[in-house]
Amino acid sequence: MIVASNLVKHQGDLRVLSGASLAIESGEKVGLVGRNGAGKTTLLEILAGRLRPDAGSVEYPGGARVGMTDQGLYAGERGRVTLEEEIVSAFRPLMRREAELRELEERIAEEPSEELLERYGRLQGEFERDGGYSYRARAASAISGLGFDPGDWKRPLSSFSGGEQSRIALARLLLEEPDLLLLDEPTNHLDLKAMEWLEDFLKGLSSAVLVVSHDRHFLDAVADSILELEDGRLERYPGNYTRYAAEKAAREERLARKAKANSERRAQLERFIEKNRAKARKASQAKSKQKLLDRMEKLEPPRRSRREMRLDLGGAARSGRVVLEMEDVEYAHEDGETVLSEANLVIERGEKVALVGPNGVGKSTLMRLAAGELSPRRGSVSLGHNVRPAYQDQQLTGLDDGKTLLRETMDKTGLDPEDARDLLGAFLFSGDEVFKKVASLSGGERSRLALAEIVAGEANFLLLDEPTNNLDIPSREALEEALAGYGGTVLIISHDRYLLRRVASRVIELEGGRLHDYPGGYDYYRSHRRVEAREPGGRRRAHRRRVRPGQSREQSVLAARLVAVEGEIEAVERRINRLEKELATAELYADGRRSREVVLEHRELKGMLERLYADWGELMEEAEEAGL
């Protein structure tokens, strides 16, 4: 589809690309990774033909069509177009043929002829082959999958928010199906459900895809190989992100061992030469060793192109057992739209709670209620004894754009200039960078600054709304590591499934104004949602934590895990029982497709049940040892 050779690109005095080369074949799904500022977006713009390289070439064998989303908002005349018109316009060639078919039908009705009928049959066959009878359904599926409601179809594009317009542009590009799709952070502005839809869509797409993403779960699901952009060059790794990370770590370990052995051998030779060059009997040997040393290649250990962010949340002052309590909370926007209805929530000391739900459902509103920035219309929100909260909102509005980084940090933390500079250095702001205005920072830099202020505080209850926004993968990993080891309490909104799996011990889902409690990690939540989706009417089961007063934190967590696994076993067993009843009926086998689906699902659930019972047995042993 595309061949790029020895690309060089400068931005001012900075050399962003230094001989980068790549080739992508038909149907390949390739992930592009690298640190913020490495040049990933610049590379995509060069591949799309929007930017010219200073040196090197880009070729499109066979005239491959390349598509990339436009970062601009819908404005002017385009802003008046409705969502339906914009999305359906991705199928203009099919729409033209559809109009031609209608015209032929009218002509045949007036004056039928063998020539017209033959032409109509040929055109209709091509129309059906190219998906002409399903393109409107595909458009509706894409819009629904990316989180829009049927009521949005007739709205003009200019009435949507910036994030929604980005999703619309993405949907239109996906439906056009160019030979090569270039996607720059396509999961931005998507909720978890929309991310899963996009993953499935891309995996089934015939187009080749090159995608820049910091979402490691997304790269695991979609990518067949990974391109790493580092120091202006590209290196390719087979497999998805997890395989890339393992292979890169193994490669660096091998290089480090070789470099160490090489260094030790060189030092050994140098010592021999230095010791014996002046000795008559050993001079010839020393000369020989010198020649060997001169011929030996000096191997350097693998180096990191940039420093890592150092994030240590430290210890947290002990709070009361109950950290946050919401009782019968009701909240509505000024337009009367109800966001929360009869919401009840208790978060206890040491819990790490993930708040999930579709975009626009009110997660940030709940977070602001918990932080005290909003007041409920009815009910109560209270913090427990000795609870010291720290709230980071998604837009990072707490940062003062008019101040320098140093002054902002000193004012928020109370640190003196020297300690404030040390703190900023740990978050990759060094030298004269501390005198930059906050307003000049990129999205990732603003996120790092906000995290620095939280680290320096004495909070024991962190309320974090999308804290990984704009962070690159190494910074996300540093945040995960810090949150996983944090001794305080956390309430976090995030679409980063790697982070949710690593950090969350409990998941709260907000949907339809109500809270649904899942007393387990992210995988527990997802398995329950899959089972619930198969139940009649999508009925939810009640989830209650059977934690007794007086238990230690470890005992409470273990008890909650036991309840979670037992609940999951019950749900899977119910589904298996229903399938087995269906398998016992003769009618099932008259439908070959349905019978295969039931048999495969039954087999999958039986395997899942075996794994759950194994987990339950291990937890029971731990419970006995813990005195439960």
N, C-alpha and C positions, 0 to 999 in steps of 0.2 A: 504493500500500500504506500509506503513512504521510505525513503533512504536519505538520511542526513549525514554528511561527511565533514569532519574537522571544523565544526562551527566555532567561530570566535565572535564574542560580543563584549564591547566595553560600555560601561555606564559611568561617564566622567573618567576619573583615573582608575576606577575599579574594573578589573577584568572578570566578568561574570562567567563567560564560557571560554574555555581554553582548549579547543580541539575536540569538542563533544561530537560523538558519532552514534547513530542508532539505525536500526532497520526494523520495521514492523510489518508482519505478514498478514494476509487476509484472515479475519476472524480472531486474531490474537487479542487477549485481554492483558494489558501491561500496566502495572502500577509504577508511578514515578515518585520517589521519596527523596528527601534532603532537608536540611535545616532551613528555617526561615531566612530569606535573603540569599539562598544558594543559587537562585536563578531559574527556578522551576517554571514560573509564569512566563518569564522572558523566553525560555525555550519553547513553550507551547505557542506563544505568539509568533515566533519565527517559523515553526512548523505549519501554522495556519496561514502564513503568508501576510500577516499583519505587520510584521517587523522584519527588516532586512538585517542579516548578519554582517559583521565587518569583514569576515572571511568565511570560506567554506561554502557548501552547497546543499540545497534541499531538492530532491526529485520525487515525482509522483508517478511511478511506473504505471502505464496504462491509463493515465489521466484520472487517477483515483480522486473521488470527491471527499474533501476534508471539511468537517463541521466543528465549530467551537461556539460556545454560548457567548452572547454579547453581554458585557458587564454593565452597559448603560440601561437606564430605566426607560419604560415606555412613556413617551411624551409626545406633544404635538398631535398630528393627525393619527398616528399609531395608537396614542393613548385613548382615542375615542372608539377604537375597534373593541368589540366584545371578546370575552374570553373564548367563547365558542368559535367565533370567526377566526381568531388568531390560531387556535389549535387545529381546526379543520383545514386551515390554509397550508398545513404541512403536506397535505395530500392533493395539491393543485393538479398534478398530472392525472390522477384518478378522477378528480372532479371534472376535468375537461372531457375525459372519455365518457364519464357519466352523462354529461350534457349532450355529447354526440350520440349516445345511445337513445336518449329521450327524443332527440330530433329525428333519428332514424325510425323510432317507433311511430311517430306522428306521420312520417312520409309513407311508411308501410301501410298504416291504417287508411290513408287517403288513396294510395296507388301502389299496391303490392307488386313486386317484381322479383324474379329469381336473383337478379344482381344485388338488390337491396337486402334480401333475406340472407344471401351468402355473406355479404359484408357485415350485417348485423350479427350473425352467428360467430364470425371470426372475432369481431370486436368484443362481443360478450364473453367469449372464451378467454381472451386476454385480460379483460376486466376482472373476471372471477379468479384467474390464476394469480393476479397481482394483489388480491385482497380487496377488490372494489366493493364487495358486499359486506365487508366487515370493518371498513376504515372508521366509520363513525363510532362503532363499538370500541375499537382500539383507542380512539381519541378519548372517549368517555372513561375507559379503564385507566388511561394515563393520568387524567385529571383527578379521578377519584383516588388513585394510588398515591398521588402526591399531596393529598390532603384537602382537596376542594370539594365543596358540596354541590349538588345539582342546582341549588339556588344561585350559585356564582356564575353560571354559564352566560347569563345575559348582562353581567356587569361589565362596564368599560374597563380596559386595562389600567387606566390612570387612577381608578378607585382602589386598587390594591396597594398594599404596603410594598416597600422595597424588597423584603424577603419573599413575599408572595410573587412579585414580578420575576424574581430570579427563578422561582420554581416553574412559572409559566414558560419562560424562555427555555428552561431545561426540558420540559415536556415536549415543546414544539421541536427542539433539536432531536430528541430521541425518536420521535415519530417520523422525522424526515429520513432517518436511517442512512446517513452518508457512509461512504466506504470506510472512513476513519473518523471516529469521534474523539475529540480532545476535550476532556472534562477537568476543570480546575475547581477543586473542592466542591463537588456536586452535592455532598451531604450537608453543607451549610444550609440552614433554614429548614431542614427536614426533621420531623419527629421520628421516633423509633419505627413506627408502622410504615412510614413513607420510605425510610432507609431500607427496610426489608423488601418492600415492593421494588425499589430501584435495583437492589442486588439481584433479585430474580429476573427482572427485565433485562439487565445487562448480560447475565449469564446466558439467556436465550436469544440474544441479539446476534445476527449474522455479521454485523459490522465489526471491524477491529476497533479497539478502545485503548487510548492512553489516558490514564486518570491520575491527577495529582490529588493526594488525600493524606490527611493526618489521622484518619479513622482506621485504626489497625484491623478492627473486626471487618470493616467494609473491604479492605484490601485482601484479607484472608478469604472472604466469600467470593470475590470477583476475579482477582489477578491470577494469571497463569505464570507470570514472571514479574520480577521487580527490577526497575532501573534505578540505580542510586546516583544522584548528582552530587559530586563532592569535588571541591577545588576545580570547578569548571569542566570536569570530565564525567563521563557516564560509564558505569560498570553494571553489567547485567547478571542477575542471579535467577536461576530457575525456581519455580514454585511460588507460593503465596508469601505474605509478609512474615508469618511465623517461621517458615522455612528459611527465608532470607535472613532474618535476625539470627537464627541458629547458625547458619552457614557463615555469616559475617563474623560472629563471635568466634567460631571455630577457626576461621581463616586468620583472624587477628592473633589468636592464641598460638597457632602454628608459626606465624611470622615472628611473634615475640620470642618463642623458644629458639628459632633459628638465629635471630638477632643476638640473643643472649649467648648462644654457643659460639657464634661468630666473634663476638666481642671478647669472650674468654680466650678463644684460640689466638686472636690477634694480640691480646695482652700477654699471653704465654710466650709468643714469638718475640715480642718487643723486649720482654725481660731477658730472654736468652741472648738476643742480639746485644743489648746494653751491657750485659754481664761479661760477654765473651769476645766482643769485637777487638779488644786490646790485647787479648791473649794469643800468643803466637800459635799454640797448638790448636786453639779453637777458632781462629780467625776465619779459616775457610768455611767452617760450619756456620759461623755467624753470617758470612756473606751469602751462603746458600739460603739461610733462613730469611735474610733480607729480601732476596729475590722472590721467595715464596710469599712473603708479606706484601710485596709490591703487586704481585699478581692476584692476590686474594681480594675479592670484592667485599667492600664494607657494607654490611647490612644494617639498616636503621630499623629500630622497633616501630610498630604501627603507632601513628600519632593521631590525636584527635584534632580535627581542623579548628574547633573552637572549644572554649571551656564549657563545662556542664553547669547548669543552674544548681545551686546548693540550697535545698529547701529542708529546714529542720524546724518542725512545729514545736519541738521541745515538750516539756511536761505541761500538764494543765492542772490548775488548782481544783481541788475536789469540790463538786457542787452537791446539792441535795439529790436524792434518788430520782425525783421527777424534775426533768429539765424544762419541758414545755408541755402545757396542757391547753387544749382547745375543747370547749364544751358547747355543743349546740350552736356552732358558729354559722351565721348567715351573712353573706356579703353580696352586694349587687353594685354594678357600675352606675354612673350617673344616668345612663339611658334606660335604666331599669332592668338590664339583663342580669339574671342571677348567676353568680360565679360559684358560690358555696351555699349549700343548703343542709342544715342540721349536721354540720361537720364536727366529728369528735376525734381527737387525736391526743395520745399521750406518748411522749418520747422520754426515755429514761437515761440516766447517766451512763456514758460509755457506748451508747448505740450509734451506729452509723447508718442513717436512714436515707434511702434514695427516693425522691419524689418524681414520679414519671406520669406521662399522659400526653395526649395529642397537643399539638401547637394550638395556642389560643384558648386552652381549656381553663386557665387560671392558676397555673403552678406558681408563676412569679407573684401573683396577688397573694396566694397563701403564704409565700415566703415573706412578703412585706408585712403581712399581718403578724407573723411569728416574730419579725424583727421590730415590731412596734411602729412601723412607718404608716400603717393604716389601722383604722379601728373598725370592728365588725358592726354591722347594722343590728345584729342580735347575737346573744351568746357572749362568751368570755374567752379571752386569750391571756394566759399568765405564764411567767417564767418562774422557775423554782428558786429555792434558797441558794444564794451565792453563785447564781448563774451570770456569767459575763459573756454576752454575745458579741460576735463580729460578723457583720453582714457584707457580702460582696455581691452587688447587683450585676445583672447581665450587661448593662450599658456602662458600668463603672463610673456612674455619675458622681461618686464621692471624690473623684480626683479633681483638683483645681487646675484647669488648663493654663491659668495665668502665672503659675509658679514654676520655678525650676524644679528638677527632680530632687535636688538636695534640699531645697526649702520645703517642698511638699512632704518629704520624708521626715524632716526634723519636726515640722509642725504637727504631723499626725502621730509620731511616735515619741516625741520628747527627747530624742537622742541628740547628743552633741555632734558637731560636724564630722569629727573623726569616726565616731561609731556609725553615724548615718552613711558615710562613704563606704565603710566596711560592709554594712548591710546591703547597700546598692551593688557593691562588687560581687557579692554572693549571687545576685540576680542578674549578673552579666552587664551591669552598667559601670564602666570604669573610666578613669582619666577625666577628660573634659566633658564626657557624656553627661555627668551629673549636673552640669550647668545648662543643659538643654531645657527648653520649655516643655511642660507636660503636653501641651497642645500639638507639639511636633512629633509625638511618638506614634509608632505604628500600633495596630491592634494587639499584636503579640507583646510589644513592649509595655503597653498600658496594662495588660493582664499581669505581666511580671511585676510591675510596680505595685499594683494592688495587692498581690500576694506578699510582697516584701513588707507592706504595712501591716498585714494580718500577722505575719510571722513575728514581728517586733512587739505586737500587743500581748496582753495577758488574758486573752479570751479562752474560755473553756467550752464554748458552744459556737461552732462555725456554721454559718448559713451561707452556702455558696451556690449562686445561680449561674450555671454554665461556666465554671471556672476554667475549662480547657479551651474555650473559644480563642482562636488565633494562636494557640501554643503549638510549637512543633512537637514531634514525637519524643525527643529526649526530655523536653520540659514537662510533657504529660507524664512520662514515666517517673520523673522526680516528684511530681505532685502526688501520683498514686502511692509511691513509696512512703512519702511523708504522711499522707492521710491514713494509710494502712497501719502505721505505727503510732498514730496520734492517740494519746490517752484521754482526750476529751470527747465531746459529743459532736456529731456532725449531721446536718440536714443538707442534702445536696440535690440540685437539679442538674441532670447531665444526660446527653445523648451518646456519650462515649461508652460503648458497651464493655470495652476493656477495663475502664475505670470502674464501672458499676460492678463487674464481676470481682474485681480485686478488692474493692472497698466496702460495698454495701452488705450489711448483715440483715437488712430488713428493707422491704420495698412497699411504698404507699403509692397507689395509683389513684389519680384524680380523673374522674370521668362523669359527665353529666351532673356536675356540682356536688358529687358525693365521693367520699374517700373509701378505698378498699385496701385492706391491710393484708400483706403477705409476709409472715414472720420468717423469712428465709432470704437467701441471696438472690441475685438476678436470675440465675439459672432455675431456681425454684419458682420464681415468679413466672418466667417464660413457660415452663412446663405446665403450670397450672392454667395459664391463659390458653394454651393449646388445647388442653382437655376441656376447659369450659367452653371454648368455641365450638366443640363438637356436640356439647350437650344441647337438648331441645331448648330453643329460645335463648341460647347463650347464657343460661342461668349461672350466676356466681354462687359459690359456696362461701359460707361464713368462715372467717379465719380468726381464731382467738388464741392469744398467747397464754398458755397455762404456766405462768411463772408465779411462784409463791413468794410472799414477803419473807425477808430474812435470808434468802439465798444469796450466795456470792455472785459476782458478775459472771465468772466462769460457769457456775451452775446454771444461772439464768440463760446464758447463751446456749449451753448444751441442751437444756430443757426445751428452748425454742426450736432448736434444730431437730430434736426428736419429734416434736409436734408437727413440724414442717414435713419431715419424711413420712410420718404416719398419715398425714393428710394427703400427700401425693400418692401413697400406696392405695388409699381408699379410692381416690379419683380414678387411677389407672385400672384398678380391679373392677369398678363399676363399668368402665368402658369395655373392658374385656368381656364381662358378662353379657353386655348388650350385643357385642359382635358374635359371641358364641351362640346366642339365641338366633341370630340371623343366619349363621352358618348351618344351623340345624334345619332350616326350612328349604324345601325343594325349589321354591320359587326363585331363590337367589341364583341358582345355577342356570336358570334360563337366560340370565343377563350376564354374558361372559365378562364384560368390562367391570361391572359392579362386583362380581364374584372375585375377580383378581384383586380389586382394591381392598375388599374385606379381608381376604387371606393375607395380603401383604401388611395391612395395618395390624391385624391380629398378631402376626409374627413379630412386628416391630414392638408392640406393646408388651408382649411376653418377655422379650429381651430387656425392655426398660424395667419391668417388674422385678426381674431377677437382680438387676443392678441396684434397684431401690432396696430390696430385702438385704442385699449384701451391705449396703450403707447403713441400714437400720441395725443390723447385727453388730457392726463396729461401734455405732453410737451407743447401743445398749451396754456393751462392754465398758465404754468410757463412763457411762452413767453410773454403773456399779462401782467403778473405781472412785468416782467423785462423790459417792454416798447419796445418790438420788434414788 
